[in-house]
């Protein structure tokens, strides 16, 4: 079972990972297509402030408490899975 703090740490770590993919000095042999996908994912990725707010709301409401999450399952191209 995933604990709430693990979810928020995962969001923070994923954001850092995506930024590392964009940095050719940290990840020199990553194809351009992967860098573009990472950039596209970061476009709407929650900021650190958003993640902290989600965490705070989660603690207050005993649930995710963030209105923008839903259970839509889509692949990398926006198609329903």
C-alpha positions as CSV (number, residue, x, y, z in Angstrom):
1,X,0.0,0.0,0.0
2,X,1.3,3.4,-0.9
3,X,1.3,5.9,1.9
4,X,0.4,9.6,1.3
5,X,4.0,10.9,1.9
6,X,5.2,8.3,-0.6
7,X,2.8,9.7,-3.3
8,X,4.0,13.3,-2.7
9,X,7.7,12.3,-2.7
10,X,7.1,10.4,-5.9
11,X,5.7,13.6,-7.5
12,X,8.6,15.6,-6.4
13,X,11.1,13.0,-7.5
14,X,9.4,12.6,-10.9
15,X,9.6,16.3,-11.5
16,X,13.3,16.3,-10.7
17,X,13.8,13.3,-13.0
18,X,12.0,15.0,-15.9
19,X,14.1,18.1,-15.4
20,X,17.3,15.9,-15.5
21,X,16.1,14.4,-18.8
22,X,16.0,17.9,-20.2
23,X,19.5,18.7,-19.1
24,X,22.0,17.3,-21.6
25,X,24.9,17.7,-19.2
26,X,23.2,15.4,-16.7
27,X,21.8,13.0,-19.3
28,X,24.0,13.3,-22.4
29,X,22.8,10.3,-24.5
30,X,19.0,10.8,-24.3
31,X,17.3,11.1,-27.7
32,X,15.7,14.4,-28.6
33,X,12.2,12.7,-28.8
34,X,12.5,11.7,-25.1
35,X,13.6,15.2,-24.1
36,X,10.6,16.6,-26.0
37,X,8.2,14.2,-24.2
38,X,9.8,15.2,-20.8
39,X,9.3,18.9,-21.7
40,X,5.7,18.3,-22.6
41,X,5.0,16.5,-19.3
42,X,6.5,19.3,-17.3
43,X,4.3,21.9,-19.1
44,X,1.4,21.1,-16.8
45,X,3.2,19.4,-14.0
46,X,2.2,20.7,-10.5
47,X,4.6,23.2,-9.1
48,X,6.3,22.6,-5.7
49,X,3.7,25.0,-4.2
50,X,0.9,22.9,-5.8
51,X,2.3,19.7,-4.4
52,X,2.7,21.2,-0.9
53,X,-0.9,22.4,-1.1
54,X,-2.1,19.0,-2.2
55,X,-0.3,17.5,0.8
56,X,-1.8,20.0,3.2
57,X,-5.3,19.4,1.8
58,X,-4.8,15.7,2.0
59,X,-3.9,15.9,5.7
60,X,-6.9,18.2,6.4
61,X,-9.5,16.1,4.5
62,X,-8.1,12.6,4.8
63,X,-8.3,12.3,1.1
64,X,-6.5,13.7,-2.0
65,X,-8.4,16.9,-1.7
66,X,-7.2,18.3,-5.0
67,X,-9.9,19.0,-7.6
68,X,-7.8,18.4,-10.7
69,X,-7.1,14.7,-10.2
70,X,-9.4,12.3,-11.9
71,X,-9.2,8.7,-13.0
72,X,-9.0,9.2,-16.8
73,X,-6.6,6.7,-18.2
74,X,-4.7,8.1,-21.2
75,X,-1.5,7.1,-22.9
76,X,1.3,9.4,-23.9
77,X,-0.6,10.5,-27.0
78,X,-3.8,11.4,-25.2
79,X,-5.7,8.3,-26.3
80,X,-7.9,6.5,-23.8
81,X,-6.4,3.2,-22.5
